[in-house]
Amino acid sequence: MKATIFCDDSVFAAKARSLLRRVGDRPGVSVRWTIKAWPIASLHHATVSERALLESADAHLVVLPGKHACSLSSGLRAWLNRWATQRKFEDAAVGVIGHDADSDQNGEVSLELRILIERHGLNLIHAGAATINGATKLCVGFSLEPKQLLPFGLARLPGTGMAVGFRGFGTNR
């Protein structure tokens, strides 16, 4: 299987490679990964971004750091959209890995990324991916309270096929 990792530093790339190899070596899995890492900053350079796209067309998995999954840059969003439309495997996935256990962005995914994933029929792999009845875990942090995981369902707008997760909250009715 093939994976593409986008990262800010070599430490994250090494951690992601190690994690993929450990999962691939588990009994009953036996998957050998071909892994290529790209700096996220390279997505702002058209030629490098195009090269990453061509080399990732047959990737089964694109791995992102948690902090970038929480807030997609325009370059990463554009690249993911292009990759999703040009990918060779229909059951491809986007994986999110947090930098460490104490990180506020440890595996959390922005609504924008969730919509992109659903729109293109991708799979999502991340720490909060376990769902019950179609609900997704949304991590909410408060200044004086510890993190709380709240169930958060994605509502569908008739005829659009897009998920809208903010329907019925605040003034967005």
Rosetta silent file (secondary structure, phi, psi, omega in degrees, C-alpha in Angstrom):
SEQUENCE: MKATIFCDDSVFAAKARSLLRRVGDRPGVSVRWTIKAWPIASLHHATVSERALLESADAHLVVLPGKHACSLSSGLRAWLNRWATQRKFEDAAVGVIGHDADSDQNGEVSLELRILIERHGLNLIHAGAATINGATKLCVGFSLEPKQLLPFGLARLPGTGMAVGFRGFGTNR
SCORE:     score description
SCORE:     0.000 S_00000001
   1 L     0.000  159.111 -175.683    0.000    0.000    0.000 S_00000001
   2 E  -121.871  137.795  178.510    1.098    3.554   -0.558 S_00000001
   3 E  -130.908  144.971  173.322    0.926    6.542    1.794 S_00000001
   4 E  -116.825  129.048 -179.967    1.733   10.224    1.379 S_00000001
   5 E  -112.379  129.481  171.062    2.616   12.203    4.486 S_00000001
   6 E  -106.699  131.690 -175.563    2.421   15.993    4.670 S_00000001
   7 E  -152.770  167.783  176.949    4.354   17.447    7.555 S_00000001
   8 L   -96.429  -21.748 -174.847    6.228   20.435    8.937 S_00000001
   9 L  -149.410  163.264 -177.500    9.208   18.518   10.255 S_00000001
  10 H   -71.314  -23.989  179.143   11.132   15.274    9.963 S_00000001
  11 H   -65.133  -45.217  178.393   10.155   14.195   13.495 S_00000001
  12 H   -63.854  -43.572  179.916    6.484   14.004   12.515 S_00000001
  13 H   -59.198  -42.962  179.214    7.354   12.190    9.280 S_00000001
  14 H   -64.855  -40.869  179.144    9.389    9.606   11.226 S_00000001
  15 H   -63.454  -45.191 -179.427    6.561    9.145   13.745 S_00000001
  16 H   -65.528  -42.638  177.631    3.973    8.656   10.991 S_00000001
  17 H   -59.421  -46.495 -179.360    6.214    6.213    9.085 S_00000001
  18 H   -60.885  -43.947 -179.848    6.818    4.219   12.247 S_00000001
  19 H   -62.709  -45.936  179.204    3.114    4.108   13.072 S_00000001
  20 H   -61.978  -41.614 -179.797    2.168    2.924    9.571 S_00000001
  21 H   -67.381  -39.063  177.890    4.838    0.228    9.627 S_00000001
  22 H   -63.085  -43.671  178.842    3.769   -0.976   13.099 S_00000001
  23 H   -64.516  -42.470  179.781    0.155   -1.245   11.962 S_00000001
  24 H   -64.592  -27.540 -179.187    1.239   -3.008    8.766 S_00000001
  25 L   -87.124   -3.716 -179.052    3.290   -5.551   10.734 S_00000001
  26 L   -65.252  147.112  177.619    0.418   -6.561   13.033 S_00000001
  27 L   -57.874  135.089  179.842   -0.738  -10.174   12.814 S_00000001
  28 L    86.977  -10.034  179.633   -3.493  -10.537   10.271 S_00000001
  29 L  -101.601  -58.426  176.925   -2.630   -7.251    8.549 S_00000001
  30 L    45.452   59.721  178.368    0.712   -7.901    6.814 S_00000001
  31 L  -113.528  130.428  173.824    0.844   -4.686    4.793 S_00000001
  32 L  -100.394  123.448 -177.571    4.073   -3.253    3.414 S_00000001
  33 L   -94.376  138.330  164.737    3.888    0.508    3.024 S_00000001
  34 E  -103.718  118.461 -170.710    5.554    2.640    0.373 S_00000001
  35 E  -123.550  133.042  175.793    5.752    6.038    2.054 S_00000001
  36 E  -127.270  130.572  178.451    6.648    9.454    0.684 S_00000001
  37 E  -107.195  140.553  178.333    6.785   12.585    2.863 S_00000001
  38 E  -129.329  138.285  173.653    6.293   16.123    1.562 S_00000001
  39 E   -68.180  138.461  179.104    6.718   19.415    3.430 S_00000001
  40 H   -61.006  -35.479  179.219    3.395   21.241    3.717 S_00000001
  41 H   -60.896  -24.365 -179.768    5.136   24.444    2.612 S_00000001
  42 H   -67.186  -17.872 -179.561    5.893   22.760   -0.733 S_00000001
  43 H   -70.201  -13.616  178.206    2.201   22.949   -1.628 S_00000001
  44 H   -86.277   -3.885  178.477    2.647   26.690   -2.234 S_00000001
  45 L  -108.918  116.244 -172.173    5.037   25.947   -5.111 S_00000001
  46 H   -54.931  -44.110 -175.994    3.132   24.889   -8.224 S_00000001
  47 H   -69.683  -40.235  179.647    5.759   22.535   -9.651 S_00000001
  48 H   -70.360  -40.484  178.595    6.397   20.720   -6.356 S_00000001
  49 H   -61.596  -42.560  178.382    2.682   20.530   -5.601 S_00000001
  50 H   -64.302  -40.436  178.257    2.047   19.050   -9.054 S_00000001
  51 H   -63.678  -44.203  177.729    4.825   16.507   -8.540 S_00000001
  52 H   -61.045  -38.412  179.132    3.366   15.501   -5.163 S_00000001
  53 H   -65.440  -45.659  179.328   -0.031   15.120   -6.827 S_00000001
  54 H   -63.379  -42.300 -179.059    1.329   12.915   -9.616 S_00000001
  55 H   -75.056  -15.420 -178.050    3.297   10.744   -7.181 S_00000001
  56 H  -105.217    0.301 -178.031    0.299   10.444   -4.831 S_00000001
  57 L   -57.285  -31.962  179.845   -2.391    9.574   -7.377 S_00000001
  58 L  -102.493   21.511  177.306   -2.031    5.905   -6.414 S_00000001
  59 L   -78.943  139.038  175.583   -1.794    6.538   -2.656 S_00000001
  60 L   -84.583  -23.347 -172.787   -4.217    4.658   -0.438 S_00000001
  61 E  -145.536  135.891  170.146   -3.690    7.111    2.418 S_00000001
  62 E  -115.008  124.100 -176.882   -2.770   10.773    2.876 S_00000001
  63 E  -105.000  132.307  179.570   -1.553   11.543    6.404 S_00000001
  64 E  -123.321  146.807  171.700   -1.868   15.022    7.936 S_00000001
  65 E   -68.683  148.405 -179.348   -0.669   16.451   11.252 S_00000001
  66 H   -53.821  -40.302 -177.070   -3.499   17.245   13.661 S_00000001
  67 H   -66.035  -27.655  177.775   -2.801   20.971   13.642 S_00000001
  68 H   -84.604  -24.764  176.262   -3.302   21.114    9.857 S_00000001
  69 H   -75.214  -26.244  178.000   -6.461   18.994   10.013 S_00000001
  70 H   -73.386  -30.825 -177.231   -7.928   21.473   12.508 S_00000001
  71 L  -147.036   99.041 -177.768   -7.382   24.386   10.159 S_00000001
  72 L   -71.848  131.157  171.812   -6.783   23.669    6.478 S_00000001
  73 L   -76.990  161.113 -179.494   -4.521   26.065    4.631 S_00000001
  74 H   -63.585  -37.229  178.881   -5.681   27.089    1.163 S_00000001
  75 H   -65.347  -43.049  179.105   -2.766   25.190   -0.422 S_00000001
  76 H   -67.876  -42.346  178.491   -3.536   21.970    1.452 S_00000001
  77 H   -60.416  -46.661  179.941   -7.276   22.264    0.764 S_00000001
  78 H   -62.741  -42.473 -179.582   -6.658   22.795   -2.977 S_00000001
  79 H   -64.074  -46.808 -179.783   -4.205   19.887   -3.109 S_00000001
  80 H   -60.830  -40.510  177.333   -6.559   17.518   -1.266 S_00000001
  81 H   -62.043  -44.364  179.151   -9.423   18.442   -3.600 S_00000001
  82 H   -66.084  -43.867  179.360   -7.272   17.769   -6.662 S_00000001
  83 H   -61.196  -43.970 -177.640   -5.908   14.511   -5.219 S_00000001
  84 H   -60.872  -35.385 -179.579   -9.407   13.319   -4.318 S_00000001
  85 H   -81.592  -22.126 -176.890  -10.649   13.806   -7.888 S_00000001
  86 H  -106.081   -0.584 -175.899   -7.553   12.230   -9.483 S_00000001
  87 L   -64.235  152.586 -178.585   -6.925    9.347   -7.066 S_00000001
  88 L   -91.969  -18.599 -177.922   -6.744    5.827   -8.469 S_00000001
  89 L  -111.592  122.056 -178.219   -8.301    4.052   -5.469 S_00000001
  90 L   -64.900  -32.916 -177.101  -11.930    4.696   -4.638 S_00000001
  91 L   -94.359   31.395  178.646  -11.521    3.566   -1.017 S_00000001
  92 L   -68.428  164.207 -176.042   -8.621    5.948   -0.245 S_00000001
  93 E  -140.062  158.905  169.761   -8.427    7.705    3.114 S_00000001
  94 E  -110.243  127.604  178.476   -7.143   10.775    4.891 S_00000001
  95 E  -110.731  143.464 -179.928   -5.431   10.012    8.205 S_00000001
  96 E  -122.651  126.721  179.414   -4.845   12.518   10.989 S_00000001
  97 E  -125.354  126.468  175.666   -2.110   12.071   13.583 S_00000001
  98 L   -75.708  156.800 -179.795   -1.564   14.468   16.482 S_00000001
  99 L   -68.544  -39.873  179.296    1.958   15.499   17.418 S_00000001
 100 L  -156.690  170.344 -175.609    1.660   14.294   21.014 S_00000001
 101 L   -66.420  -23.976 -177.723   -0.876   13.186   23.596 S_00000001
 102 L   -90.560   -3.127 -175.768   -1.028   16.665   25.192 S_00000001
 103 L   -68.950  139.941  175.099   -1.736   18.517   21.953 S_00000001
 104 L   -69.677  -22.658 -178.273   -5.018   20.414   21.640 S_00000001
 105 L  -107.320   32.686 -176.512   -5.117   19.336   18.012 S_00000001
 106 L   -74.829   87.134  175.418   -4.384   15.663   18.637 S_00000001
 107 L    85.170    3.181  179.216   -6.375   14.023   15.863 S_00000001
 108 L   -79.296  150.571 -173.430   -9.204   16.574   15.684 S_00000001
 109 L  -127.626  133.185  179.953  -10.596   17.376   12.270 S_00000001
 110 L   -69.663  155.630  176.105  -12.147   20.632   11.050 S_00000001
 111 H   -60.554  -37.684  179.064  -15.659   20.682    9.658 S_00000001
 112 H   -58.865  -43.329  178.693  -14.165   21.942    6.387 S_00000001
 113 H   -69.186  -39.351  178.071  -11.983   18.824    6.098 S_00000001
 114 H   -60.757  -41.490  179.000  -14.900   16.555    7.044 S_00000001
 115 H   -65.768  -43.316  177.588  -17.024   18.099    4.281 S_00000001
 116 H   -58.486  -44.992 -179.488  -14.187   17.695    1.758 S_00000001
 117 H   -63.578  -44.537  179.801  -13.807   14.044    2.759 S_00000001
 118 H   -67.881  -42.398 -178.832  -17.529   13.348    2.486 S_00000001
 119 H   -57.697  -37.271 -176.825  -17.899   15.242   -0.804 S_00000001
 120 L   -96.983    3.482  178.208  -15.214   13.090   -2.429 S_00000001
 121 L    68.751   30.433  178.372  -16.255    9.788   -0.827 S_00000001
 122 L   -85.798  166.997  172.848  -13.000    9.419    1.103 S_00000001
 123 E  -101.328  155.244  179.133  -12.514    7.607    4.397 S_00000001
 124 E  -121.970  128.988  177.493  -11.275    9.351    7.539 S_00000001
 125 E  -122.292  117.390  177.369   -8.880    7.759   10.022 S_00000001
 126 L  -161.006  172.476 -174.363   -8.183    9.650   13.247 S_00000001
 127 L   -58.794  -34.530 -178.480   -8.214    9.338   17.018 S_00000001
 128 L   -99.692   24.302 -172.652  -11.863   10.399   17.319 S_00000001
 129 L   -74.867  -17.606 -179.792  -13.095    8.375   14.345 S_00000001
 130 L   -66.498  125.860 -177.758  -15.205    5.945   16.397 S_00000001
 131 L  -127.909  158.995  176.104  -18.802    6.954   15.884 S_00000001
 132 L  -127.506  126.125  178.841  -22.204    5.829   17.065 S_00000001
 133 L    53.679   40.061  175.685  -25.266    6.285   14.824 S_00000001
 134 L    78.025    4.050  179.572  -23.392    8.539   12.406 S_00000001
 135 E   -85.436  150.908  178.584  -22.286   10.981   15.113 S_00000001
 136 E  -116.078  146.353  177.507  -18.764   12.327   15.210 S_00000001
 137 E   -81.248  129.017  178.100  -16.848   13.287   18.323 S_00000001
 138 E  -116.090  122.034 -179.269  -16.150   16.998   18.502 S_00000001
 139 E   -85.406  124.790  179.151  -13.580   18.132   21.037 S_00000001
 140 E  -120.699  124.752  179.001  -14.541   21.348   22.785 S_00000001
 141 L  -108.049  137.888  176.428  -12.102   23.080   25.116 S_00000001
 142 L  -119.795  149.882 -172.896  -13.070   25.673   27.690 S_00000001
 143 L   -60.629  -37.092 -176.416  -10.633   27.920   29.514 S_00000001
 144 L  -108.203    0.912 -178.349  -11.503   26.732   33.033 S_00000001
 145 L  -121.534  153.738  175.767  -12.777   23.249   32.253 S_00000001
 146 L   -69.667  165.366  177.524  -11.059   20.136   30.891 S_00000001
 147 L   -58.007  142.225  176.373  -11.678   18.988   27.314 S_00000001
 148 E  -128.812  139.364  175.926  -15.057   17.392   26.732 S_00000001
 149 E   -97.499  123.018 -178.562  -16.095   15.163   23.864 S_00000001
 150 E  -115.823  139.306  175.383  -19.569   15.981   22.634 S_00000001
 151 E   -67.993  138.740 -175.345  -21.597   14.004   20.059 S_00000001
 152 E  -143.447  104.396 -178.819  -22.016   16.088   16.933 S_00000001
 153 E   -86.234  147.779  177.174  -24.116   14.814   14.038 S_00000001
 154 L   -97.065  120.340 -179.593  -23.706   16.128   10.511 S_00000001
 155 E   -85.837  147.071  179.071  -27.017   17.182    8.968 S_00000001
 156 E  -103.279  137.418  172.650  -27.626   16.736    5.261 S_00000001
 157 L   -88.331  131.303 -177.914  -29.163   19.393    3.089 S_00000001
 158 L   -57.560  132.186  174.482  -31.666   17.842    0.664 S_00000001
 159 L    82.341  -10.938 -177.292  -30.309   17.543   -2.855 S_00000001
 160 L   -99.869  -30.220 -177.414  -26.779   18.773   -2.110 S_00000001
 161 L    74.051    3.529 -179.516  -25.126   15.686   -0.630 S_00000001
 162 L   -99.314  145.932  176.918  -23.013   17.999    1.544 S_00000001
 163 E   -87.276  139.267  175.694  -22.811   17.802    5.291 S_00000001
 164 E  -127.559  109.971 -173.572  -23.532   20.910    7.261 S_00000001
 165 L   -90.178   -3.097 -176.344  -22.498   20.573   10.878 S_00000001
 166 L  -105.665    2.339 -178.363  -23.577   23.978   12.124 S_00000001
 167 L   -60.526  130.656  176.406  -27.277   23.744   11.337 S_00000001
 168 L    85.756    4.168  179.006  -29.431   24.658   14.319 S_00000001
 169 L  -107.021  135.112  174.450  -26.645   26.267   16.341 S_00000001
 170 L    59.584 -134.970 -176.886  -26.707   29.969   17.242 S_00000001
 171 L   -90.076    0.238 -177.475  -28.055   32.263   14.527 S_00000001
 172 L   -88.186   61.507 -177.923  -27.415   29.778   11.692 S_00000001
 173 L  -101.356    0.000    0.000  -30.935   28.346   11.535 S_00000001
